[in-house]
């Protein structure tokens, strides 16, 4: 019996301070990981928005080639040239970005025109979905962007 008692005295576990240190280290790792995860998601959303604008430019060119120079709305592009269904509606939200398209018909004084803006749903703070605002239209051959908290426009720098 004395052997059993000595064995119990020799077995030691964690004391409270050691346990609190381990929990603090785990909390610190989670905090750093969460910040990195948010930054990665924000960057991914921004990259996807720029790629989506590039695809929208291509789809508009295909649509115009089939429709005598007329440009289409999101819903028309979905039906005619196979744009993804997630772009349905007036202001679709795709991967944390709100897409807005303005289409102007041909008139005697000017050709058809379209412009597309991609703006983050939340542009600042912890829950930001992106910080870059994008723009393209039928007159520019590239995508414009700004990091200011406003929609991008034609005279902003290209990406």
C-alpha positions in Angstrom: 0.0 0.0 0.0 2.9 2.4 0.7 4.2 1.9 -2.8 0.8 3.0 -4.2 0.8 6.2 -2.0 4.4 7.1 -3.1 3.4 6.6 -6.7 0.4 9.1 -6.3 2.7 11.7 -4.7 5.2 11.5 -7.5 2.6 12.1 -10.3 2.2 15.7 -10.9 0.0 17.6 -13.4 -0.1 21.1 -14.7 -0.4 23.9 -12.1 -2.7 26.8 -12.7 0.0 29.2 -14.0 1.3 26.7 -16.5 -2.2 26.2 -17.8 -2.8 29.9 -18.1 0.4 30.4 -20.0 -0.6 27.7 -22.5 -4.0 29.3 -23.0 -2.5 32.7 -23.5 -0.1 31.3 -26.2 -3.0 29.6 -27.9 -5.0 32.8 -27.8 -2.1 34.8 -29.3 -1.7 32.3 -32.1 -5.5 32.4 -32.9 -5.3 36.3 -33.0 -2.4 36.4 -35.4 -4.0 33.7 -37.5 -7.3 35.5 -37.7 -5.7 38.7 -38.8 -3.8 36.8 -41.5 -6.9 35.0 -42.6 -8.8 38.3 -43.0 -6.0 39.8 -45.0 -5.9 36.8 -47.3 -9.7 36.9 -47.8 -9.6 40.6 -48.6 -6.8 40.1 -51.1 -8.7 37.2 -52.7 -11.9 39.2 -53.0 -9.9 42.1 -54.7 -8.2 39.8 -57.2 -11.5 38.1 -58.0 -13.2 41.4 -58.5 -10.6 42.5 -61.0 -10.8 39.2 -62.9 -14.6 39.5 -63.0 -14.3 42.9 -64.5 -12.0 41.6 -67.2 -14.4 38.8 -68.0 -17.3 41.2 -68.1 -15.4 43.3 -70.6 -15.0 40.2 -72.8 -18.6 39.2 -72.5 -19.7 42.7 -73.4 -17.5 42.6 -76.5 -19.1 39.2 -77.5 -22.6 40.5 -76.8 -21.9 43.7 -78.9 -20.6 41.6 -81.8 -23.9 39.6 -81.8 -26.2 42.6 -81.3 -25.0 45.3 -83.7 -22.9 47.2 -81.3 -25.4 47.2 -78.5 -24.2 46.4 -75.0 -26.2 44.3 -72.5 -27.1 44.3 -68.9 -26.1 41.6 -66.4 -29.2 39.6 -67.1 -28.9 39.9 -70.9 -25.2 38.8 -70.6 -26.3 35.8 -68.6 -28.8 34.7 -71.2 -26.8 35.5 -74.3 -23.2 34.8 -73.7 -23.1 32.6 -70.6 -22.2 35.0 -67.8 -22.3 33.3 -64.4 -25.8 33.3 -62.7 -24.4 34.9 -59.6 -24.3 38.2 -61.6 -28.1 38.3 -61.9 -29.9 41.5 -61.0 -29.3 45.2 -61.0 -26.5 45.3 -58.4 -25.1 41.8 -57.8 -22.9 41.1 -54.9 -20.1 38.6 -55.8 -17.3 37.7 -53.4 -17.8 40.7 -51.2 -17.9 43.2 -54.1 -21.0 45.1 -55.4 -21.1 45.3 -59.2 -22.9 48.2 -60.8 -23.3 48.5 -64.6 -24.6 51.5 -66.6 -25.6 50.8 -70.2 -26.4 53.6 -72.7 -28.0 52.9 -76.0 -26.7 54.2 -79.3 -27.9 57.7 -80.2 -27.4 59.8 -83.4 -24.7 61.8 -81.6 -22.8 59.0 -79.8 -22.1 55.2 -79.9 -23.4 52.7 -77.3 -21.6 52.9 -74.0 -21.3 50.8 -70.8 -19.4 51.4 -67.5 -19.0 48.9 -64.7 -17.9 49.6 -61.1 -16.9 47.0 -58.6 -17.0 48.4 -55.0 -16.4 46.4 -51.8 -19.4 45.8 -49.6 -17.4 46.9 -46.6 -14.3 48.9 -47.4 -12.8 49.5 -44.0 -12.6 47.9 -40.6 -12.2 44.4 -39.3 -15.0 43.0 -41.5 -13.8 44.7 -44.7 -14.4 42.6 -47.9 -11.8 44.7 -49.9 -10.2 48.1 -50.0 -9.7 48.7 -53.7 -12.5 50.1 -55.9 -12.5 49.1 -59.6 -13.9 50.7 -62.8 -14.0 49.9 -66.5 -16.0 51.1 -69.5 -16.3 50.6 -73.2 -13.9 53.5 -74.0 -10.9 52.3 -71.9 -8.9 49.2 -72.7 -7.9 48.4 -69.1 -9.3 48.3 -65.5 -8.9 51.5 -63.4 -8.6 51.4 -59.6 -8.4 53.5 -56.5 -7.8 52.8 -52.8 -9.6 56.0 -51.8 -13.0 55.3 -50.2 -15.0 56.2 -53.3 -16.0 54.5 -56.5 -13.3 54.4 -59.1 -13.6 56.4 -62.3 -12.1 56.7 -65.8 -9.3 59.0 -64.8 -7.9 56.8 -62.0 -4.7 54.9 -62.6 -4.8 51.5 -64.4 -4.0 48.3 -62.5 
